[in-house]
Amino acid sequence: MKLGSLLLLSALTAATTAYELKVNYYSDGGCENYVTSLWPGDRDECYDYDYSGTNSALIADCKQYGLCSCTYYSEKGCTGTSKGGGTAVCASNWGVGWKSMKCTGLF
């Protein structure tokens, strides 16, 4: 019974860890008019996300890490024009928006 509980706890911890880094999307170019949030993971893997009408993004939450960083891309597949940003740094791509990103949590 203890082994089963330990395995369940480990699985839940692993599942929640991937969602500790939160990115907010905004309709304006200055990260003021909030539209939605997403949790792209923290392992520097490409995350495609194209929400119509968004023009800027920023890391809104960086739980369990000392630092977080995301690189935002103008095209899906983490290609095209890119811009990096840390926690609470607005990454604006006015008129085009961001279509993918890679994020990392640093200890």
C-alpha positions as CSV (number, residue, x, y, z in Angstrom):
1,M,0.0,0.0,0.0
2,K,2.8,2.4,0.8
3,L,4.5,1.7,-2.5
4,G,1.3,2.5,-4.4
5,S,0.8,5.8,-2.5
6,L,4.4,6.8,-3.2
7,L,4.1,6.0,-6.9
8,L,0.9,8.1,-7.1
9,L,2.5,11.0,-5.3
10,S,5.5,10.9,-7.6
11,A,3.2,10.8,-10.7
12,L,1.2,13.8,-9.4
13,T,4.3,15.7,-8.5
14,A,5.8,15.1,-12.0
15,A,2.5,16.1,-13.6
16,T,2.2,19.4,-11.7
17,T,5.9,20.3,-12.2
18,A,5.4,20.8,-15.9
19,Y,2.7,23.4,-15.2
20,E,4.7,25.7,-12.8
21,L,5.6,28.2,-15.5
22,K,2.6,30.3,-16.6
23,V,2.6,32.7,-19.6
24,N,-0.1,35.3,-20.1
25,Y,-1.1,36.5,-23.6
26,Y,-2.4,40.1,-24.2
27,S,-4.2,41.8,-27.0
28,D,-2.1,45.0,-27.0
29,G,1.6,45.3,-27.5
30,G,2.4,46.3,-23.9
31,C,1.1,43.3,-21.9
32,E,-1.8,45.3,-20.3
33,N,-5.0,43.9,-21.9
34,Y,-5.1,40.3,-20.6
35,V,-6.6,37.7,-22.9
36,T,-5.6,34.2,-21.7
37,S,-3.0,32.1,-19.8
38,L,-1.2,29.0,-20.8
39,W,1.3,26.6,-19.2
40,P,3.9,25.7,-21.9
41,G,6.1,23.5,-19.7
42,D,9.6,24.3,-18.4
43,R,11.9,21.9,-20.3
44,D,12.9,24.1,-23.3
45,E,10.6,22.2,-25.7
46,C,8.7,23.9,-28.5
47,Y,5.1,24.7,-27.6
48,D,2.8,25.9,-30.5
49,Y,0.1,28.2,-29.5
50,D,-1.6,30.7,-31.8
51,Y,-4.4,32.6,-30.1
52,S,-6.1,35.1,-32.5
53,G,-5.9,38.7,-31.5
54,T,-2.9,38.5,-29.2
55,N,0.2,40.7,-29.7
56,S,2.3,40.3,-26.6
57,A,3.2,37.8,-23.9
58,L,5.0,37.6,-20.6
59,I,5.9,35.0,-18.0
60,A,3.3,35.6,-15.2
61,D,4.4,32.9,-12.8
62,C,7.6,31.1,-12.2
63,K,6.9,28.8,-9.2
64,Q,9.7,26.6,-7.8
65,Y,12.4,28.3,-9.8
66,G,14.8,31.1,-9.2
67,L,14.5,32.3,-12.8
68,C,12.4,31.5,-15.8
69,S,13.0,32.4,-19.4
70,C,11.0,32.0,-22.6
71,T,11.8,32.6,-26.2
72,Y,8.8,33.5,-28.3
73,Y,8.6,32.9,-32.1
74,S,6.5,34.5,-34.8
75,E,5.9,31.1,-36.5
76,K,4.8,27.7,-35.4
77,G,7.5,25.1,-34.8
78,C,9.7,27.7,-33.0
79,T,10.8,29.4,-36.2
80,G,10.7,32.9,-37.6
81,T,11.4,36.1,-35.7
82,S,12.2,35.5,-32.0
83,K,12.4,37.4,-28.8
84,G,13.5,36.3,-25.4
85,G,12.1,37.4,-22.1
86,G,12.4,36.6,-18.5
87,T,9.8,36.7,-15.7
88,A,7.6,39.8,-15.9
89,V,9.3,41.0,-19.1
90,C,6.8,41.9,-21.9
91,A,7.6,40.4,-25.3
92,S,5.7,42.4,-27.9
93,N,5.2,41.4,-31.5
94,W,2.6,43.9,-32.5
95,G,0.4,43.1,-35.5
96,V,1.7,39.5,-35.8
97,G,1.7,38.0,-32.3
98,W,3.6,34.9,-31.1
99,K,2.7,31.5,-32.5
100,S,5.1,29.3,-30.5
101,M,7.6,29.4,-27.6
102,K,10.3,27.5,-25.7
103,C,10.5,28.1,-21.9
104,T,12.9,27.0,-19.3
105,G,12.8,27.1,-15.5
106,L,16.2,27.6,-13.9
107,F,17.0,26.6,-10.4
